[in-house]
Amino acid sequence: MGISVVLALLFAWGGTVMEIWPLFGAGNQLIGGLALLVIIAWIASLKKSVKAITGPLIFMWIAPVIGLVLLSIKFYVTGKGVLFGFAVVLVLIAVYLAYATFVALRRKE
């Protein structure tokens, strides 16, 4: 436990937290989008309209993707390879989320 406290303090004092925080936020929004995707799939399985929830899902996808692309560019330019890698992985997850949504909506038809 002491090691995690020391690492947290080092991150906080070194300013690394402010670099990681936007990635955490984008990942959190993607989890929200995943929850909406599950709801859409469930509603579609009931043969109900998913129009009311599709808009929020699109927003929950577009907002973090734009942020992640901008962060990816920033991390690439500044040479922060690990953070760049995490940002790219999150973008790939977002692309998969969009694909899964498309597949779920096509099944409804």
C-alpha positions as CSV (number, residue, x, y, z in Angstrom):
1,M,0.0,0.0,0.0
2,G,2.8,2.4,0.8
3,I,4.2,1.9,-2.7
4,S,1.0,3.0,-4.3
5,V,0.9,6.1,-2.2
6,V,4.4,7.0,-3.1
7,L,3.7,6.5,-6.8
8,A,0.5,8.6,-6.5
9,L,2.5,11.4,-4.9
10,L,5.2,11.2,-7.6
11,F,2.6,11.4,-10.3
12,A,0.9,14.3,-8.6
13,W,4.1,16.3,-8.0
14,G,5.6,15.5,-11.4
15,G,2.5,16.7,-13.3
16,T,2.0,13.3,-14.9
17,V,-1.6,13.2,-13.5
18,M,-2.5,16.1,-15.8
19,E,-1.2,14.1,-18.8
20,I,-3.1,10.9,-17.9
21,W,-6.4,12.5,-16.8
22,P,-7.7,13.3,-20.3
23,L,-7.1,9.7,-21.3
24,F,-9.0,8.5,-18.2
25,G,-11.9,10.9,-19.0
26,A,-12.1,9.7,-22.6
27,G,-12.0,6.1,-21.5
28,N,-14.8,6.8,-19.1
29,Q,-16.9,8.4,-21.8
30,L,-16.4,5.3,-24.0
31,I,-17.6,3.1,-21.1
32,G,-20.7,5.3,-21.0
33,G,-21.1,4.8,-24.7
34,L,-20.7,1.0,-24.2
35,A,-23.5,1.1,-21.6
36,L,-25.7,3.0,-24.2
37,L,-24.8,0.4,-26.8
38,V,-26.0,-2.4,-24.5
39,I,-29.3,-0.5,-23.9
40,I,-29.7,-0.1,-27.7
41,A,-29.1,-3.8,-28.3
42,W,-31.6,-4.7,-25.6
43,I,-34.3,-2.2,-26.9
44,A,-33.7,-3.4,-30.4
45,S,-34.2,-7.0,-29.3
46,L,-37.6,-6.0,-28.0
47,K,-38.4,-4.7,-31.5
48,K,-38.7,-1.2,-30.2
49,S,-37.5,2.1,-31.7
50,V,-34.0,3.1,-30.7
51,K,-34.1,6.6,-32.1
52,A,-34.3,8.3,-28.7
53,I,-31.1,6.8,-27.5
54,T,-29.1,6.9,-30.7
55,G,-28.4,10.6,-30.5
56,P,-26.8,10.4,-27.0
57,L,-24.7,7.4,-28.1
58,I,-23.4,9.3,-31.2
59,F,-22.4,12.2,-28.9
60,M,-20.8,9.8,-26.4
61,W,-18.8,8.5,-29.3
62,I,-17.9,11.7,-31.2
63,A,-16.7,13.7,-28.1
64,P,-14.1,11.3,-26.8
65,V,-12.9,10.4,-30.3
66,I,-12.2,14.0,-31.2
67,G,-10.4,14.5,-27.9
68,L,-8.4,11.3,-28.3
69,V,-7.3,12.2,-31.8
70,L,-6.2,15.6,-30.6
71,L,-4.4,14.0,-27.6
72,S,-2.8,11.5,-29.9
73,I,-1.4,14.2,-32.1
74,K,-0.1,16.1,-29.0
75,F,1.5,13.0,-27.5
76,Y,3.1,12.1,-30.8
77,V,4.5,15.5,-31.4
78,T,5.9,15.8,-27.8
79,G,7.4,12.3,-28.0
80,K,5.3,10.7,-25.2
81,G,5.1,7.3,-26.8
82,V,3.4,5.4,-24.0
83,L,0.6,8.0,-23.7
84,F,0.3,8.1,-27.5
85,G,-0.1,4.3,-27.5
86,F,-2.8,4.4,-24.9
87,A,-4.6,7.1,-26.9
88,V,-4.4,5.1,-30.1
89,V,-5.8,2.0,-28.3
90,L,-8.7,4.0,-27.0
91,V,-9.4,5.3,-30.5
92,L,-9.4,1.7,-31.8
93,I,-11.9,0.8,-29.0
94,A,-14.1,3.7,-30.1
95,V,-14.0,2.5,-33.7
96,Y,-15.0,-0.9,-32.5
97,L,-17.8,0.6,-30.5
98,A,-19.1,2.4,-33.6
99,Y,-19.0,-0.9,-35.6
100,A,-20.8,-2.8,-32.8
101,T,-23.5,-0.2,-32.7
102,F,-23.9,-0.4,-36.5
103,V,-24.2,-4.2,-36.3
104,A,-26.7,-4.0,-33.4
105,L,-28.9,-1.5,-35.3
106,R,-28.8,-3.6,-38.5
107,R,-30.0,-6.7,-36.6
108,K,-33.1,-4.7,-35.6
109,E,-34.1,-4.3,-39.3
